[in-house]
Amino acid sequence: MTENTLDQILNRVKRRLDVLGISEHAAEQSSGAKIGTIRNWRRGAMPRIETLKVIAPALKTTPQWLAYESGPEDEHQAALIATPRLVPKISWVSAGAFASTDAVLETDDFDTIAVNGLPEGGKYAALEVIGDSMDRISPPESVIIVNLRDKRLVTNACYIIQDGEGGATYKRYRQSPDRFEPVSTNAKHEPIFPENDSMPEIFGRVVRSYIDM
């Protein structure tokens, strides 16, 4: 985790403390975490995922949300996501250079697959991955689930981006400088840097990746 990631985690912890109207000390006591844990984070100690798992219930959230802002913020909302959702499998997306694909078409006229654990409020699509520029996360022929309503850029999250001409590609977003980069065993793939500080159109955020064995 980077310094920027630590700041984001601290911001999410503060947000939950403010929502609940409790102090850091009260959260630590309630969760059984060591007193001073959050203070040590503010002093620069990087949170361990094991510690986030301990303190998350006291903040009425999940460790995934605290660590990565992944999934619903509120634990009660998280309990509502267990019902399988039928997601349209709309085509394929290139995990390489931009490629022409009908993945950017928003339509319900597709076959569907059942997916468990998707948060309420999203609009989801399933896409098959072609190419190897994201093979450390999604090998070729993986199926990824994309939330079309989540277009807010979060460092280290993965997105489908569009080139404005019917092409789409799958990449991870990083900052300093802004870029969409491959996560690949193939060194030939290079990051995509926005031109003239103009961000590409975001089709949606990738929230799930899996492959049949």
Residue pairs with C-beta under 8 A, 6 or more apart in sequence:
1 9
1 46
1 47
2 155
4 155
4 175
4 176
5 155
5 156
6 41
6 44
6 46
6 47
8 69
8 155
9 41
9 47
9 52
9 66
9 67
10 41
10 42
12 61
12 65
12 66
12 69
13 38
13 41
13 59
13 66
15 73
16 59
16 60
16 61
16 66
16 73
17 23
17 24
17 27
17 59
20 27
20 59
20 60
22 30
22 58
24 38
24 39
25 35
26 58
27 33
27 38
27 55
27 58
27 59
28 34
28 35
28 36
28 37
28 38
28 55
28 58
29 35
30 58
31 54
31 55
31 56
31 57
31 58
32 54
33 51
33 54
33 55
33 58
37 51
37 55
38 55
41 47
47 66
47 67
49 63
49 67
52 63
52 66
52 67
53 63
55 66
56 62
56 63
56 65
56 66
56 75
57 75
59 66
60 74
60 75
60 76
61 73
61 74
61 75
62 71
62 72
62 75
62 78
64 70
64 71
65 71
65 72
65 73
68 154
68 156
68 157
69 154
69 157
70 207
71 78
71 81
71 119
72 78
72 81
72 119
72 120
77 119
77 120
78 119
80 120
81 117
81 118
81 119
81 120
82 116
82 117
83 116
84 114
84 115
84 116
85 114
85 115
85 116
85 118
85 124
86 112
86 113
86 114
86 115
87 112
87 113
87 114
87 115
87 118
87 124
87 125
87 126
87 145
88 107
88 108
88 110
88 111
88 112
88 125
88 126
89 110
89 111
89 112
89 113
89 125
89 126
89 127
89 128
89 143
90 102
90 103
90 105
90 107
90 110
90 125
90 126
90 127
91 101
91 102
91 103
91 105
91 110
91 127
91 128
92 101
92 103
92 127
92 128
92 129
92 130
93 99
93 101
93 103
93 127
93 128
93 129
93 130
93 144
93 160
93 168
93 169
93 170
94 101
94 130
94 131
94 167
94 168
94 169
94 170
95 129
95 130
95 131
95 132
95 133
95 134
95 135
95 138
95 140
95 169
95 170
95 171
95 182
96 130
96 131
96 132
96 133
96 169
96 189
97 169
98 163
98 165
98 167
98 168
98 169
99 130
99 131
99 167
99 168
99 169
100 166
100 167
101 166
101 167
101 168
103 125
103 127
103 160
103 168
103 203
104 162
104 166
104 168
104 203
106 125
106 148
113 126
113 143
115 124
115 126
115 145
115 208
118 124
118 145
118 207
118 208
121 149
122 147
122 148
122 149
122 150
122 207
123 147
123 148
123 149
124 145
124 146
124 147
124 148
124 207
125 145
125 146
125 148
125 204
126 143
126 144
126 145
126 146
127 143
127 144
127 146
127 160
128 141
128 142
128 143
129 138
129 139
129 140
129 141
129 142
129 143
129 144
129 170
129 209
130 140
130 141
131 140
132 139
132 140
132 184
132 185
132 186
132 189
133 169
133 170
133 171
133 182
133 183
133 184
133 186
133 189
134 158
134 170
134 171
134 172
134 182
134 183
134 184
135 183
135 184
135 185
135 186
136 183
136 184
136 185
137 158
137 172
137 183
137 209
138 144
138 170
138 206
138 209
138 211
139 211
141 211
142 209
142 210
142 211
143 209
143 210
143 211
144 170
144 206
144 208
144 209
145 206
145 207
145 208
145 209
146 160
146 203
146 204
146 205
146 206
146 207
147 204
147 205
147 207
148 203
148 204
149 204
150 204
150 205
150 207
151 202
151 204
151 205
152 205
153 159
153 173
153 199
153 202
154 173
154 205
155 173
155 174
155 175
156 172
156 173
156 174
157 172
157 173
157 205
157 206
158 170
158 171
158 172
158 173
158 183
158 205
158 206
159 170
159 171
159 172
159 173
159 180
159 202
159 203
159 204
159 205
159 206
160 168
160 169
160 170
160 202
160 203
160 204
160 206
161 168
161 169
161 171
161 180
161 192
161 200
161 201
161 202
161 203
162 168
162 200
162 201
162 202
162 203
163 169
163 200
164 200
164 201
168 203
169 180
169 192
170 206
171 180
171 181
171 182
171 191
171 192
172 180
172 181
172 182
172 183
173 179
173 180
173 181
174 180
174 181
174 191
177 193
178 193
178 194
178 197
178 199
179 191
179 192
179 193
179 194
180 191
180 192
180 200
181 191
181 192
182 189
182 190
182 191
192 200
194 200
